[in-house]
Amino acid sequence: MLMPKTVEADNRPLVLLTGASGGFGCEFARQLEERGYRLILHGRDKPRMLMTLHNLKAPKSHVCLYADLAVEREREAFIEKVKQYSGLYGLVNNAGFGVWGAFEQREIKPQMGVLLTDLVAPVDVAHALLPALRRNRGFIINVSSLAGESPLPYMSTYAAAKAGLTWWSEATRLELEGEVRVVTLAPGPSPTGFRDVSGMPEGPGSHFRSRARLIVEQCLRQLDHGGGFCVPSRRHKLLYYLQKITPRRLALRLMARYLRH
C-alpha cells in the first residue's frame, strides 16, 4: 500500500511502528500520534490494523504496510518500501509473539517464527534504517521483555529471543550514544492478549500485570531522558528485582512449575 500524497506532503517526523495491529502496538500508535508524529503502521492482520488506524485521531495522516517479518523475502520488500519515505525519525520494534509448551512437543516452525520475528527482524530492520535515523538524529525503541532476563522452561524460544534482543539493544545503545536515542523496553505481564496468542496459562504472574497505557508512557518518558533500559512500572520493577535476587536454580524450578500448568 503506497503512502497517500497528503502524508508525503506532511513535514512532521515519521515513525515506523511494527506490530501495530494489537497489544502494545495500539497504545504506541495512540501516544505517538498525540506527540505529533505521523506513522507507518506495520502488521499482518489487515482488519485489526485498520481498527488501530481508524481509532487514531487523524487516520488519513498515517499509512499501513503489511508483511510477515519472519519471511525473509517479505521482510526485505517491506524494508525497501519503508526506505522510499523521507523524514524517518523513529523506529519502534514492537512486533513479536511467543509459543508456550515443552520445546520438543511443539512444532519447530512456529518456534523458529518466534526467533525470526522477535529477534532477527528487529536487527535486520534497524540495520537497514539506521542511516536515516542517524541523519535525522532520531530514536529506536526495542520492545523486549523481562522474559529475557532469565531462562523460561516451556517458553524457551521466547525467552531466548528476548534475551538476544535485550543484549543487542543495550550494546547498540552505547554504540549510537549521542546520535540515535535507544530505549530497551522490558515489561512484565500486561493484558495485551499475549497469553491468548501464546497459549500460556493463567497463573501467579497475573498479579504483576500493568496496563499497556502506563507501560508505553514510561517508555516514552525514558526516551525523553535520552534512552536507556526501561522496566516500566512498580509491579514490573518488583518482578525484575525478584528475578535478580533469586538463585537461578530455584528460579528455574519455580518457573517450570508455574509454566507447566
N, C-alpha and C positions, 0 to 999 in steps of 0.2 A: 504493500500500500504506500503510495507516494505522499509526501507531505504537501498539504494544501498551500497554495501561494500565499494565503493570509498568514500562515505560520512562518514561511520563508521571509516575509517582509517584517516580521516581528523581531525587534532588536533585543528582546530580553534574553538573558543567558539560558542555554539549553541544557537539560539534564536527561540522561538516559537512565531509565529505571527498569531493570529486568524483574521478571516475576511480579508484574503489576496486577495480575488478574485475581489475586487473593492474598490472604494472610497480611503480613506487614506491608505488602505492596500497595494495597488500597490506602492505607494510612500514610505511607510515604508520599503517594501521589497527592493526597489532600493537603498535607502540610507543606510540601514543596511548592505546590501551586500558590498557597497562601503567602509564601515567601517571595513570590513574583517570578518564579521560573516557568518556562514553557517546557513541555515534557515529550520525550519519546517513550511511550509505554510499550513494554515488551511482554508477551505472554504466548501461551499455546492454545488456550481455550477462548475462542472468539466471543461467545456470549458473555462469559464472565469479564473479559477485557472490556467489552462495550458497557457493561454495568459500571465498571470502575470509571471509564471515560465519562459517561453521562451523569455520574454522581459528582463530577467536578463542576466548579462554578462557570468555567468557560471552556467547555469541551471542544469547541472549534479551534481553540488555540493550540491544541495538542494533536499528537498522531499516534496511531497504533501500528506496531510491526509484529508479525507472528513468525516464530521459529522454535524448533526443538533444539535447544542449545547442546543437548547430548549427542546430536548427529553432526558430525564434522562438516559436511557439505552445507547443511542448513546454517550452522554457526558462521561459516566463512561468508556465505551470502548475506547473512544478517549484518555482519561487521562491515561489509562493503557498502550496504545501504546506509548504515549509520554514518560512515565516513563522508557521504555525499552532503551532509548537513553542516553548515557553518555555525560557528559560535558555540561549539560543545564546551560546556563549563564543568559539568559534573557527571559522575557515573555512580550509580547505586547497584552494586552486585547483590541482588536480593533473591534471585531465582534459586530454588533448592527444594529438596524433599528428602524423606528418609524411608527406609524399609525396616519394619520390625520383624524379628524372628531369628531363630538359630541360623547361622551362616550357611551350613550345609543343607538345611531343609528349605531354604528359599531359592528360587531360580536365580541364576547368576546374572541374567540380562538386566533386571531392574536394579540389582545391586551395583552393577557397573554403571547404570544410569545415574545412580546417586553420586558416584565418584566423578563422572563426567560433568554432571550439572552443577554440583556443589563445589567442585574444586577446579577441574580442568577449564571449564567455560569462563569463570571469573578471571583466571590467569590469562587466558587467551584474549578475551575481550579487553582487559585492561592494557595488556601489552600493545595491542593494535591501536588503542585510542589515546595512549599516553602522550604522543607528540602534540595533539590538540589540547589536551588537558594541561600540559606544561606550558604551552604557548599562551593559554588563557589564564594561567595561574589558578586553576580550578581545584576540584576535590574528587576523592574516591571514598565511598562508603562500602565496606565489605561486611555483609551480614553473616556473621559466623554464629557460634552458639557455645554455651557452657558445656555442651556435649563434647566439644573439642578440648576440654581441659582434663579429661581422664578417659580411659578405655570404657566402652559400654558393651558388656555382653548382651546379645540379642539385638543390638543396633550397631554392630561393629563397623560396617562400611560408612554409616552416617558419622560416627564419632571420628573415624579415620579421615574422612573428607573435611570435617570441620576443624580438626587439629591441623591439617595441612593448610587450610585456608587461613587460620589464625596466624600460624608461623610465617607464611608467605606475606600476609598483610602487614604484620608487625615489622618484618625485615624491610619491605619496600617503603614503609612509612618513614623509616630513618634515612633510606637512600634518597627519598624525594623531599626531605625536610627543607622548607624554605621555598619550594617550587610548587608542590601539589600537596594539599592537606589530605591526610588519610585517616579515616576512622575505622577501627576494627570493632564492630558491634557484637557483643557476646551475651545475648539474652538467655534467660532460662525459660521455663514453661510460660506459655501465653495462649489465650483462647483464640488461635488463628485458624483452626481446622487441621493443624499438623497431625494430631493424633488420629483423626479420621482417615487421612491420606496414608499415613504410615502403617496403620493397623495397631498402633501402640495402645495397650490397655490403660484404663484409668488406674491411678494409684496415689501413693502419698505425695508424689511430686506435684500433684494438683494444688496443694496448699501454697506452693511458691509462685503461683501464677500472677502475672502482672498484665495490665491492659496494654494493647498494642499502641494506643494513643500516647501513653506515658513513655513507653519504650522508644518510640520514634522521637518524641520531644527531647528526651535525654540524649539521644544520638545526635540530633541536630544542634543541641546545646554544646556537646563535645566538639562538634565541627566548628562552631563559633569560637571556641577556645584554641583552635589551631590543629585539631585532630587528636588522636590518641586511642588507647584501649578503653572501651566503654562497656562496663557492666551496668545496665541502666537503672534498676530500681533497688530499693532497700531489700525487698524479698530476694531478688536475684543476687545482690551483693552477699546476703547471708548464705545463700546456697553456694556461691563461689568460695567464700571463706571456709565453709564446711568441707568443701572438696579439698581445699589446700591443707587443712589440718588433720584430715582423716587418713590414716595409713592406707596405702594403695591396696594392700592385700585385703584389708577389711572392707574398703570401699567397693572393690570388685565383687566381693561376696554379697554385700548388701544390694548392689545394683543388679546382680544376676538374679537374686531372689525377687526383687521388685519387678524387673522387666520380663521375667519368665512367665508371669501370670497373664 
